[in-house]
Amino acid sequence: MDKPDPFVSPYFGPWDPSIKRLAEAHPLLFRNKPPKIWSDLAAGWYQVVDQLCDQIETTLPPSELRKLQFTQLKEKFGTLRIHLEYRGSYDSPTWSTVRELIDAAQHVADKTCQDCGALAELRQHGGWYLTLCDEHFAQRTSK
């Protein structure tokens, strides 16, 4: 019997393809499977998270990388939220470094269009917060 695809949920269907690409590109940080909590990654933020993974992987030794695992990637109130589990001390230099890298990535995403990756700003439309460039904001407000 074939092993079930971890990137297809019996409840929600296939995972966001961006999440699968990240997991394949960064197998240690994702353990070759999706995050523990259902995640969606806006297309424009893919590069930000991919670069974050690269930075973590080049900064930490393999022994510390094995203690980290992404648990959720999502947009909330128009901003990128990155959640990781760390099986070590949250008072450690490792966690401090990882937290600084995550904060920096989220800061970059705060100025990155969630649709295309261009320079953007946080905007509000119809009760929703969105980080969009001028072009994508105009498209959304014209509908």
Secondary structure, 3 states (H helix, E strand, C coil): CCCCCCCEECCCEECCHHHHHHHHHCHHHHCCCCCCCCCCCCHHHHHHHHHHHHHHHHHCCHHHHCCEEEEEEEEECCEEEEEEEECCCCCCHHHHHHHHHHHHHHHHHCCECCCCCCECEEEEECCEEEEECHHHHHHHHCC
